[in-house]
Amino acid sequence: MTKPTLIMEELDLDDASVIADLLHRTAELNRSDPRRKACVVNLPDQGQLLATGDVHDNTPALQRIVKQAKLDQSPDHHLVLHELIHGPTRLNGMDLSIRTLARACAIKCAFPEQVCFLLSNHELAQRRQEHVFKDGGSDIDAFNHGLDHLYDDAASQVHEAFDDYVDSLPLAVRCANGIMVAHSLPSPRKIEIFDKSVLKRQLKDEDYESKGSATLMVWGRHQNQKIAQELADAWTVDTFILGHQQAEMGWEEKAHNILILASDHGHGMCLPIDLSQTYTRDDLIEHVVPINGIRL
């Protein structure tokens, strides 16, 4: 079996048809995943899961994460990834993070029932062309300019394939041991208009609108104890593992049952989880792994 790191290294990132095909194939795999029910992927009660936070075009971090996941060593090894685009580094104002996303999609295509992507706010914003501004510029425009620069007249193929990819993404990964991994949870001020049944059904167009439940979930911040427990009770969850929010040391506690992970900076962390074991939030903190400490 080809090593996952070699799969990423051998990918032709300059060929629009290759990238578009990868995105479309990943979208189909996301939709047909046998572990998926509605918009939740359900993992078994055995094996290993590697949970991550936002990656944001950090290719070295992605390479180390993939190595840590050891997908080629056992079909019982699983990996969750989210927020792969819109990194801090731009080339003449262009965001080339489609290449990091393509590398991750190549891993999904090689290990389709072991890798899971989650819907995140940046991918959704790019899909809807709703501007996210950072360092004085629009992430959306920078990404569009990057596709035009890389693929010229064929950029529209990649745009279309990217949209297909985003439309296919689930909202959460549920583990049999009571852990749920998601990009985020709705904020306290929006919880009254959030449909808690969203995880039990297929997503609809209105879920992606500004007040839709998918949007409220991936954009939410500042969750408090009340919201954390309310959602845990509604969804039968013990502990949430989320990204989206800043965690300067790679992890951060939130409420009593939320652990925030960040995987996109020098102190980034990932989290190996034994799916046959139960954990408290504090137990999980003891198991976080510094990404920069993973040898390539």
C-alpha positions as CSV (number, residue, x, y, z in Angstrom):
1,M,0.0,0.0,0.0
2,T,1.3,3.5,-0.9
3,K,2.3,5.6,2.0
4,P,-0.1,8.5,2.5
5,T,2.7,11.0,2.5
6,L,3.8,9.8,-0.9
7,I,0.3,10.1,-2.2
8,M,0.4,13.8,-1.4
9,E,3.9,14.3,-2.8
10,E,3.1,12.7,-6.1
11,L,-0.1,14.7,-6.8
12,D,-0.1,17.0,-9.8
13,L,-1.3,20.2,-8.3
14,D,-1.0,22.2,-11.5
15,D,-3.5,20.1,-13.5
16,A,-7.1,21.5,-13.2
17,S,-8.7,18.3,-14.4
18,V,-6.8,16.3,-11.7
19,I,-7.9,18.7,-8.9
20,A,-11.5,18.9,-10.1
21,D,-11.7,15.1,-10.4
22,L,-10.3,14.7,-6.8
23,L,-12.9,17.2,-5.4
24,H,-15.8,15.5,-7.3
25,R,-14.7,12.0,-6.2
26,T,-14.3,13.2,-2.6
27,A,-17.8,14.7,-2.7
28,E,-19.2,11.4,-3.9
29,L,-17.3,9.5,-1.2
30,N,-18.6,11.9,1.4
31,R,-22.2,11.3,0.3
32,S,-21.9,7.5,0.0
33,D,-19.9,7.0,3.2
34,P,-21.5,3.9,4.8
35,R,-20.7,5.3,8.2
36,R,-22.9,8.3,7.5
37,K,-26.5,8.8,8.6
38,A,-28.1,12.1,7.6
39,C,-25.3,14.7,8.2
40,V,-23.4,12.8,10.8
41,V,-20.7,10.2,10.4
42,N,-20.8,7.5,13.0
43,L,-17.6,5.7,14.1
44,P,-17.4,2.3,15.6
45,D,-16.6,1.3,19.2
46,Q,-13.1,0.1,18.3
47,G,-10.1,1.5,16.6
48,Q,-8.3,4.8,16.7
49,L,-9.4,8.3,15.8
50,L,-7.1,11.3,15.2
51,A,-9.1,14.5,15.8
52,T,-7.8,17.9,14.5
53,G,-8.6,21.5,14.6
54,D,-8.5,24.0,11.8
55,V,-5.6,23.4,9.3
56,H,-5.8,26.7,7.3
57,D,-3.4,25.8,4.4
58,N,-0.7,24.6,6.8
59,T,0.7,21.8,4.5
60,P,3.5,20.8,6.9
61,A,1.0,20.3,9.6
62,L,-1.2,18.3,7.3
63,Q,1.7,16.0,6.4
64,R,2.5,15.4,10.1
65,I,-1.2,14.8,10.9
66,V,-1.5,12.2,8.1
67,K,1.6,10.5,9.3
68,Q,0.3,10.4,12.9
69,A,-3.0,9.0,11.8
70,K,-1.2,5.8,10.4
71,L,-4.1,5.1,8.0
72,D,-2.1,2.6,6.1
73,Q,-1.4,0.5,9.1
74,S,-5.0,-0.5,9.9
75,P,-8.5,0.0,8.5
76,D,-9.5,0.8,12.1
77,H,-7.5,4.0,12.0
78,H,-9.7,7.1,11.4
79,L,-8.9,10.8,10.7
80,V,-11.1,13.9,10.9
81,L,-10.1,17.1,9.0
82,H,-11.8,20.5,8.6
83,E,-11.1,24.1,7.6
84,L,-8.2,23.3,5.2
85,I,-8.4,26.5,3.1
86,H,-7.7,30.2,3.6
87,G,-4.2,30.3,5.1
88,P,-2.3,33.3,6.4
89,T,0.3,33.3,3.6
90,R,-0.6,34.7,0.2
91,L,1.4,35.0,-3.0
92,N,1.0,38.5,-4.4
93,G,-2.4,38.6,-2.7
94,M,-3.5,35.2,-3.9
95,D,-4.5,32.3,-1.7
96,L,-3.3,29.0,-3.1
97,S,-4.8,26.8,-0.4
98,I,-6.7,24.7,-3.0
99,R,-3.5,22.7,-3.1
100,T,-3.7,21.8,0.5
101,L,-7.3,20.8,0.2
102,A,-6.4,18.7,-2.9
103,R,-3.7,16.8,-0.9
104,A,-6.3,16.0,1.8
105,C,-8.8,14.9,-0.8
106,A,-6.2,12.5,-2.3
107,I,-5.8,10.9,1.1
108,K,-9.6,10.6,1.4
109,C,-9.8,8.9,-2.0
110,A,-7.0,6.5,-1.0
111,F,-8.6,5.7,2.4
112,P,-12.3,6.5,1.8
113,E,-13.8,4.8,4.9
114,Q,-11.1,6.2,7.2
115,V,-11.0,9.9,6.5
116,C,-13.8,12.3,7.2
117,F,-14.1,16.0,6.4
118,L,-16.4,18.4,8.2
119,L,-18.2,21.5,7.1
120,S,-16.5,24.6,8.3
121,N,-17.3,28.3,8.2
122,H,-14.5,29.2,5.7
123,E,-15.4,26.5,3.2
124,L,-19.0,27.5,3.5
125,A,-18.2,31.2,3.1
126,Q,-16.1,30.4,0.0
127,R,-18.9,28.3,-1.5
128,R,-21.4,31.1,-1.0
129,Q,-19.0,33.9,-1.9
130,E,-19.7,35.6,1.4
131,H,-16.6,37.7,2.2
132,V,-14.4,36.9,5.1
133,F,-11.9,39.7,5.7
134,K,-8.5,39.2,7.2
135,D,-5.4,41.4,7.2
136,G,-7.3,44.0,5.1
137,G,-8.3,41.7,2.3
138,S,-11.0,39.2,1.4
139,D,-10.2,35.6,1.8
140,I,-12.8,34.8,-0.8
141,D,-11.3,37.1,-3.4
142,A,-7.8,35.8,-2.7
143,F,-9.0,32.2,-3.1
144,N,-10.7,33.1,-6.4
145,H,-7.6,34.9,-7.7
146,G,-5.5,31.9,-6.7
147,L,-7.7,29.5,-8.7
148,D,-7.5,31.9,-11.7
149,H,-3.7,32.1,-11.4
150,L,-3.2,28.3,-11.1
151,Y,-5.7,27.1,-13.7
152,D,-6.4,30.0,-16.0
153,D,-9.3,29.1,-18.4
154,A,-9.9,25.8,-16.5
155,A,-10.5,27.5,-13.2
156,S,-14.2,27.3,-13.6
157,Q,-13.9,23.5,-13.5
158,V,-12.2,23.7,-10.1
159,H,-14.7,26.2,-8.8
160,E,-17.6,23.9,-9.7
161,A,-15.9,20.9,-8.1
162,F,-15.1,22.9,-5.0
163,D,-18.8,23.8,-4.6
164,D,-19.7,20.1,-5.0
165,Y,-17.2,19.2,-2.3
166,V,-18.6,21.7,0.2
167,D,-22.2,20.7,-0.6
168,S,-21.3,17.1,0.4
169,L,-19.8,17.8,3.8
170,P,-21.3,16.4,7.0
171,L,-21.7,18.5,10.2
172,A,-20.3,16.1,12.8
173,V,-18.6,12.9,13.6
174,R,-20.1,10.9,16.4
175,C,-18.1,8.3,18.3
176,A,-19.7,5.4,20.2
177,N,-17.8,6.4,23.3
178,G,-19.8,9.7,23.7
179,I,-17.4,12.1,21.9
180,M,-18.7,14.3,19.0
181,V,-16.3,16.1,16.7
182,A,-17.6,19.2,14.9
183,H,-16.2,22.4,13.5
184,S,-18.2,24.4,16.1
185,L,-21.5,24.8,17.8
186,P,-24.1,27.6,17.7
187,S,-23.4,30.6,19.9
188,P,-25.7,31.4,22.9
189,R,-27.3,34.4,21.2
190,K,-28.4,32.3,18.2
191,I,-29.5,29.1,20.0
192,E,-33.2,30.1,20.0
193,I,-33.3,30.0,16.2
194,F,-31.1,26.9,15.8
195,D,-32.8,23.6,14.8
196,K,-31.4,21.0,17.1
197,S,-32.8,18.3,14.9
198,V,-30.5,19.3,12.1
199,L,-28.1,16.3,12.8
200,K,-31.0,13.9,12.3
201,R,-31.8,14.9,8.7
202,Q,-30.3,15.8,5.4
203,L,-29.2,19.4,5.0
204,K,-31.5,21.7,3.0
205,D,-30.6,24.8,1.0
206,E,-32.0,27.0,3.8
207,D,-29.6,25.4,6.3
208,Y,-26.8,27.2,4.5
209,E,-28.4,30.6,4.6
210,S,-27.3,33.3,7.1
211,K,-29.8,32.1,9.7
212,G,-29.8,28.5,8.7
213,S,-28.8,25.8,11.2
214,A,-25.7,24.7,9.3
215,T,-24.4,28.3,9.2
216,L,-25.3,28.9,12.8
217,M,-23.4,25.8,13.8
218,V,-20.1,26.3,11.9
219,W,-19.9,30.1,12.7
220,G,-20.8,29.8,16.4
221,R,-18.4,31.0,19.2
222,H,-18.4,31.8,22.9
223,Q,-20.4,28.7,23.9
224,N,-21.3,28.7,27.6
225,Q,-22.1,26.1,30.2
226,K,-25.9,26.3,29.5
227,I,-25.6,25.8,25.7
228,A,-23.0,23.1,26.0
229,Q,-25.2,21.0,28.3
230,E,-28.3,21.8,26.3
231,L,-26.8,20.4,23.1
232,A,-25.1,17.5,24.9
233,D,-28.5,16.4,26.3
234,A,-30.2,16.9,22.9
235,W,-27.6,14.9,21.0
236,T,-26.6,12.4,23.8
237,V,-23.0,13.6,23.8
238,D,-20.6,13.5,26.7
239,T,-17.8,15.7,25.2
240,F,-17.4,18.0,22.2
241,I,-14.2,18.4,20.3
242,L,-14.3,21.6,18.2
243,G,-12.1,23.9,16.1
244,H,-13.0,27.4,14.8
245,Q,-11.9,29.4,17.9
246,Q,-8.5,30.6,18.8
247,A,-6.4,28.4,20.9
248,E,-2.9,29.9,21.2
249,M,-1.4,26.8,22.8
250,G,-3.2,24.4,20.4
251,W,-6.0,23.5,22.8
252,E,-8.4,25.4,25.1
253,E,-11.1,24.4,27.6
254,K,-14.6,25.6,27.0
255,A,-17.5,25.1,29.4
256,H,-17.2,21.7,31.1
257,N,-17.5,19.4,28.1
258,I,-15.9,21.3,25.2
259,L,-12.3,21.0,24.0
260,I,-11.1,23.4,21.3
261,L,-8.3,22.2,19.1
262,A,-6.1,24.3,16.7
263,S,-3.8,22.6,14.2
264,D,-2.7,25.5,12.0
265,H,0.1,27.2,13.9
266,G,3.4,26.5,15.6
267,H,1.7,25.3,18.8
268,G,-0.9,23.3,16.9
269,M,-2.2,20.1,18.4
270,C,-4.0,16.9,17.3
271,L,-5.7,14.4,19.5
272,P,-5.5,10.6,19.3
273,I,-8.5,8.8,20.7
274,D,-9.0,5.1,21.5
275,L,-12.6,4.5,20.3
276,S,-13.0,1.7,22.8
277,Q,-12.4,3.9,25.8
278,T,-14.5,6.5,27.5
279,Y,-13.0,9.9,28.4
280,T,-13.8,13.1,30.2
281,R,-12.9,16.4,28.7
282,D,-9.9,16.6,31.1
283,D,-8.8,13.1,30.1
284,L,-8.7,14.2,26.5
285,I,-6.5,17.2,27.4
286,E,-3.9,14.8,28.7
287,H,-3.6,13.1,25.3
288,V,-3.1,16.0,23.0
289,V,-0.1,15.7,20.7
290,P,2.0,18.7,19.5
291,I,2.0,18.5,15.7
292,N,5.5,20.0,15.3
293,G,6.8,17.1,17.4
294,I,5.6,14.5,14.9
295,R,8.6,13.4,12.8
296,L,8.2,13.2,9.0
